[in-house]
Amino acid sequence: MAKYIVSEKVKYLFWGIVTTVFYLVVRLISIRVINNDMIPVIISQFLTILFAFIVNKFLVFSQVQKKNIFVQFMNFVLGRLVVAGLDFFLTYIMIDRYSSILIHLLFLNKINFQAIPFSIPIVHAIIPNSVQLNSFIVIILIQIIAIIVNYIISKYLIFD
């Protein structure tokens, strides 16, 4: 049991969730400060790449590694840029361009945003309407995809 708890996949999942929370906090704060959908993606991706490299290098894939740290970092950044590109693409398609379609398909426009849980002040501050709920759902979906793709890239191409 103890071996499973400290396994690489469990550590990656734990730190992946922490990194996702970090990303979400940075992105949601950026969205509130900057009235734009795409610039917060740049800010949150940049800061999250730095955070994730440190976490992955020293806490997840901590076994002896053959590659130079600079090479690992450059490969890590390249891998994360691929995921950032995916983030941009999905944000553009699912939030900027076609959010109304998703809102109708998911019936988000039928939700009463004055009822619980949306009436809770902290929730209402983040998700006051169907457009913001769509954005939140898409951001979570993108992060799930990112965790999976980033693990594969990190495990097999960077920290091997």
N, C-alpha and C positions, 0 to 999 in steps of 0.2 A: 504494500500500500504506500509506504513512504517513498519507494522508488518511483511510483506513478505520480505522486504529488510533485516531485522535483524533476519530472521528465521534461525534456525540451519542448514538447508540444503543449504541455500544461503551462510552462513558463511563458511560451510564446502567446498562448491564448490569454493568460492573465495580463501580460504587458501589452498585448494587442488591444485589449479592452481599455487599459489605462491610456494608451496612446489614442484610441478612439475618443475617449472622454476629453483628453487634452485637445484633440482636433476639434471636437464639437464646441468646446468652450471658446477656443480661439475663433472659430468660424462664426458662432452665434454672436460673440462680442463684436467681431468685425462687421457683421451684417448690421448690427444696431448702430455702430459708429459710422460706417460707410454705407450710404444708401445705394448699393449696387450688389448684384448677385455674383459677379465674376471676380472682383478684386479680393473679397474675402477668401475665395478659393486659393488664390496666390499666397496670401498671407498665411493662411492656415496650413497649406501644403509645405511652405518653406520652413516654418517653425516646427511642424510635425516631423519633417524629414530629419532635422537635426536631433530632435528628441528621440526619435525612433532608432537612429543609428547608434546613439550612445547606449540606449537600453538593449538593443539587439547585440551589440558588440560585447558589452560587459556583463549583461545579466541573463541573456537567453542563450546565445551561442558562445559560451565562455570556455569551451574546450580549446586546446592548442590549435591555432589557426596558422596556416602556412603563408597566406598572402600578407603583403605589406598593408598596414592600416590605411595608407593613402589610396592604394589600389582598391581596397575594400570600400572605402568611403566613396570613391568615384563610381564604382560599380553600384553601390547602394543608391547613390543619387540618381544614376541612370535608370535603375529599376523603379525607383520611386517616381521619376519623371514620367515613366510609362503609365503608372497608376494615376499620377496627377493629370495626365492627358485624358485618361478614361474619366476621371472626375470632372474635368472641364466639359468633355463631350456629353456625359450624362446630365450634368447640371444645365447645359445649354438646351438639350433636348427635353428633359423632363421638368425643368423649372422655368427657364427663360422662354422657350419657344412654345411648348405644348402643355403647359401646366393645366390649362382649362380642360383639356381632354382627360388627363389623369384625374382631375378633381371630379369630373362627371362620372368617369368609369368606376372610381372608388367611392362614389356617393359622398364625397367630402362636403359638398355643397348642401347636404341634407342635415348636417350636424348642427346641433344647437350649441353655439360657443358661449352661451350664458349659463349652461348647465355644468355640473361637475363632470369631469375633472377640469374642464377648460375655464371654469369660473374661479378656480384657485389662483390667487394673484401671480405666483411664480410661473405657473403653466400659462396663464393668460398673457403674461408679458412675452413669452416665447412663441405661443401659438394662439393668437387672437382671432384667427379666421381660417377659412379653407385653403387659401393660398399659402399661408405660413405652415399649415399642417402638411400640405403637399410637399413643401420644401423640406420639412423635418423628416418626413417619411423617406424622401429621396436621399437625403443626406445619410440617414441610417443605412439604407440599402447600399449606397455607394461604399460606406465604411465596411460593411460585411464583405462585399466583393474585394475591397482593398486588403483586408486582413488575410483572406485566402490567397490572393495573388502575391502579396508581399511575402507571405511565409514561403511559398514555393520559390520565389526569386531569391530570398535571403538564404534559405536552407541549401539550395542546390547550385546557386551561381555566385554567392558572395562569401558566406561564412562556412564554406566546406573545408 
